[in-house]
Amino acid sequence: MDLSRYAALFLTESREHLRACNQLLLDWEREPRSTEPAAGIFRAMHTFKGMSAAMGYGNLTELAHRAETVLDVLRSDPGSATPEVHDLLFRIVDALEAGAPEAVAGGDGALDFTALLSELDQASVATAPTGSWAIPKREQPPAPAPVGRTVRVSIRTDAAMRGARALLAVRRAESLGRVTAVRPPLSAFEHEDFDGQLSFRLESERDAAALIESIRSVGDVESVVFGDDLAERPSRETGDAVGRSRQIRVDLRRLDAMMTQVGELVVAKGRLSELVALDASPEMQAIGARIGRVVSELQGEIIQARMTPVWQVFDRFPRVVRDLARQLGKRVTFEVEGEEIELDRTILDEIGDPLLHLLRNAVDHGIEPPAERQQRHKPAEGRIKLSATRERTSVAVRVSDDGRGIDRERILEKAIRDGLVDAGTEALQDDVLLRILSRPGFTTAAMVTDVSGRGVGMDAVFSRVRALGGSIDLESTPGSGATFTLRLPMTLAIVRALLTRVGTERYAIPLASVAETVELHPASLASLQGREALVLRERVIPTIRLRECVGMAAANASHKYPAIILEVGDRRAALVVDALMGQQEIVVEPFDAPKGMLPIFSGATILGDGVPVLIVDPAALV
């Protein structure tokens, strides 16, 4: 068995442990005398070292071991760590994060950690690195003749990559003699449910003590026991294994392929429902209903399998905020809430960069320097908060700060100069302010730095969120800070939609943004700042006629038409259509609007009858 088969698992596990190191280092900086962060980093670094050694990555192992040696002393006296030592540990974690993919690609031998190792030697702690972690083999005098023994090896249950450890134990035994009767077979070591228990027959001239020491040197070996006969291994379904959750890692591409196939099933289910409605046969209706239930359950299971907690993206931001604040000479407390909220993996992968930009903006533009904050009677340390909350069928991700807020007057002045608003405009509402900030190239920065000033960030954020079928809201109070809210669907692939008709064309509107439907009477119309509006329960809601948006002739104003009350955050609008066609689950496909068409569509779908339908983007209308 080739160790390279464990490469993907090694990368996944190592990222988790190194991210834990980053978070614990931040905790250690905030509480310098706390023993828990230092002890946690020591454990994470020890595990990473063991995994690297199991994979045969010598340079990664050496750097992790030397860092572990320093941490071993510091965990008993964490207060002795200087800021320089903290910075060094941060850089070591960065080096290991960057080096792990290179090692997997075959480049461990080219990794050069000389400078970091030298700094570790000079670290102001009462210890010195003790050299390579690899335990040298001890040559023992040969016995008169090879002795056959049954060997039982137990890998620690908390060991990362138990299969790799088991394989190394077998390979080490093979270097000591002849190995036969390996149980379970080597192929079983690759399975996620491998419990770390193995046995084999070993014929060797070495004595038992030397064999045990050599096998244990591969690391994370709990016990090595010799016996005469191979006993039956206990069933996996007995003892403490009963009732435990069994999990496997699945390549995301397989889940994507499954989602594509279940999407096709949903389309076929819709068509089957239409055909069943034309057939009065009870048997046909029963089988149609059964297939519908099975497809819906399968769809739900696959969607749930793709759901991922947002902490997998959020976890990398505390370090970013810390480094940027230090670079800019600011003091910032970073808080995270709602890390357990789940999103579709595809959406989660896409929101990392938009959130990163918003956080960088909060540190750079929002939070004031300590002296300025104290002049404004604020704490010297600014506060930035990243949170996730569930709202009906969507997730709201908020980035807020208690900084200076957005300078509306300065932006208004620039917007008037650029012709983005009328010269007589006296104030900018939050929604207008957001649209201006999201225009390509718009910036009020006096100079470009490596942090900001190019005017490309908010445009990219707005475009990315819109492409995901989400929306952005902005709230800002001068002197008190700003809050950006990203509202995102929990999943992209399949959504429930309200089908409508305008003329002979059908359009789909995601139900997540539909508050209610009403009938539009000419008598219920009013005027709101020169625009047509609907008066609904004493609230004035602007209307949008879908006919006009798609370039059709205006409908007869004296007729009654359905109006769909769209709700995006705190904003509402009444979308007027010709007819409502009912609700249906649709499979969302990416869509590029033809040149010249208003950007009011977020995608397209194909209904059961094979006709394509455009999906309206409520965030672009409200």
Disulfide bonds with the S-S distance in Angstrom:
none
